[in-house]
Amino acid sequence: MKKGIHPTDYRLVAFKDMSNGDTFITRSTVETKETVEVEGTEYPLYKLEISNTSHPFYTGKVKLVDSAGRVDKFMSRYGKHMEKKKK
């Protein structure tokens, strides 16, 4: 490995999953602006959109997509145009 390319300023950081509120603490060099108190200790906070506690692959839960609503919306916009093409 090359010398001097890896960071050396690791610290404990709290990562918070914004979709379900789960927080976990690990060592990281990520830049943060906010802090959070976890079990009486204050940590830098990094907000995540999704983590292993909320991702469908890890949880086994599938989010339902409103495809029927999308089809209805499409047909209301372009249904008349489609009928004209068929004639």
C-alpha positions as a LaTeX table, in Angstrom:
\begin{tabular}{lrrr}
\hline
Residue & $x$ (\AA) & $y$ (\AA) & $z$ (\AA) \\
\hline
Met1 & 0.00 & 0.00 & 0.00 \\
Lys2 & 1.04 & 3.59 & $-0.58$ \\
Lys3 & 2.13 & 5.50 & 2.49 \\
Gly4 & 0.40 & 8.71 & 3.55 \\
Ile5 & $-2.84$ & 8.37 & 1.55 \\
His6 & $-5.09$ & 7.00 & 4.29 \\
Pro7 & $-6.67$ & 9.30 & 6.90 \\
Thr8 & $-5.47$ & 9.08 & 10.47 \\
Asp9 & $-8.06$ & 11.28 & 12.22 \\
Tyr10 & $-10.72$ & 8.64 & 12.95 \\
Arg11 & $-13.25$ & 9.45 & 15.68 \\
Leu12 & $-16.53$ & 8.02 & 16.93 \\
Val13 & $-19.48$ & 9.32 & 14.86 \\
Ala14 & $-23.21$ & 8.68 & 15.28 \\
Phe15 & $-24.97$ & 7.76 & 12.02 \\
Lys16 & $-28.76$ & 8.27 & 12.07 \\
Asp17 & $-31.12$ & 6.60 & 9.59 \\
Met18 & $-33.68$ & 9.31 & 8.81 \\
Ser19 & $-36.31$ & 6.85 & 7.51 \\
Asn20 & $-36.73$ & 4.95 & 10.79 \\
Gly21 & $-34.73$ & 6.94 & 13.38 \\
Asp22 & $-32.22$ & 4.16 & 14.13 \\
Thr23 & $-28.80$ & 5.41 & 15.30 \\
Phe24 & $-25.50$ & 3.53 & 15.37 \\
Ile25 & $-22.02$ & 4.64 & 16.37 \\
Thr26 & $-18.83$ & 3.74 & 14.55 \\
Arg27 & $-15.41$ & 5.18 & 13.80 \\
Ser28 & $-15.26$ & 7.52 & 10.80 \\
Thr29 & $-13.53$ & 10.55 & 9.30 \\
Val30 & $-16.73$ & 11.98 & 7.79 \\
Glu31 & $-17.23$ & 15.77 & 8.10 \\
Thr32 & $-20.23$ & 16.73 & 10.26 \\
Lys33 & $-21.87$ & 19.96 & 11.42 \\
Glu34 & $-24.39$ & 18.63 & 13.95 \\
Thr35 & $-24.02$ & 16.70 & 17.19 \\
Val36 & $-26.30$ & 14.32 & 19.06 \\
Glu37 & $-26.30$ & 12.92 & 22.58 \\
Val38 & $-26.44$ & 9.12 & 22.77 \\
Glu39 & $-26.47$ & 7.42 & 26.20 \\
Gly40 & $-25.09$ & 10.53 & 27.91 \\
Thr41 & $-22.21$ & 11.10 & 25.48 \\
Glu42 & $-22.19$ & 13.68 & 22.69 \\
Tyr43 & $-21.12$ & 12.52 & 19.21 \\
Pro44 & $-20.87$ & 14.20 & 15.81 \\
Leu45 & $-24.04$ & 13.34 & 13.82 \\
Tyr46 & $-24.19$ & 12.21 & 10.19 \\
Lys47 & $-27.68$ & 11.72 & 8.71 \\
Leu48 & $-28.34$ & 8.82 & 6.31 \\
Glu49 & $-31.29$ & 8.39 & 3.94 \\
Ile50 & $-31.25$ & 4.60 & 4.30 \\
Ser51 & $-29.26$ & 1.99 & 6.22 \\
Asn52 & $-29.31$ & $-1.75$ & 6.74 \\
Thr53 & $-32.11$ & $-1.33$ & 9.31 \\
Ser54 & $-34.48$ & 0.20 & 6.73 \\
His55 & $-33.32$ & $-1.18$ & 3.36 \\
Pro56 & $-35.82$ & $-3.66$ & 1.84 \\
Phe57 & $-33.05$ & $-6.17$ & 1.03 \\
Tyr58 & $-32.08$ & $-6.51$ & 4.70 \\
Thr59 & $-35.53$ & $-6.14$ & 6.26 \\
Gly60 & $-37.42$ & $-8.40$ & 3.84 \\
Lys61 & $-40.17$ & $-5.80$ & 3.51 \\
Val62 & $-41.05$ & $-4.51$ & 0.07 \\
Lys63 & $-42.42$ & $-1.02$ & $-0.38$ \\
Leu64 & $-45.56$ & $-0.97$ & $-2.49$ \\
Val65 & $-45.50$ & 1.36 & $-5.47$ \\
Asp66 & $-48.76$ & 2.96 & $-6.52$ \\
Ser67 & $-48.56$ & 1.78 & $-10.13$ \\
Ala68 & $-52.34$ & 1.87 & $-10.61$ \\
Gly69 & $-52.36$ & 5.55 & $-9.72$ \\
Arg70 & $-49.58$ & 6.19 & $-12.21$ \\
Val71 & $-51.44$ & 4.40 & $-14.99$ \\
Asp72 & $-54.63$ & 6.34 & $-14.27$ \\
Lys73 & $-52.71$ & 9.60 & $-14.29$ \\
Phe74 & $-51.09$ & 8.69 & $-17.62$ \\
Met75 & $-54.44$ & 7.73 & $-19.18$ \\
Ser76 & $-56.09$ & 10.95 & $-17.99$ \\
Arg77 & $-53.34$ & 12.97 & $-19.68$ \\
Tyr78 & $-52.84$ & 10.99 & $-22.87$ \\
Gly79 & $-55.96$ & 8.81 & $-23.14$ \\
Lys80 & $-57.66$ & 11.02 & $-25.74$ \\
His81 & $-54.50$ & 11.09 & $-27.85$ \\
Met82 & $-54.29$ & 7.28 & $-27.72$ \\
Glu83 & $-57.93$ & 6.93 & $-28.86$ \\
Lys84 & $-57.31$ & 9.17 & $-31.86$ \\
Lys85 & $-54.38$ & 6.97 & $-32.94$ \\
Lys86 & $-56.52$ & 3.81 & $-32.81$ \\
Lys87 & $-59.13$ & 5.27 & $-35.26$ \\
\hline
\end{tabular}
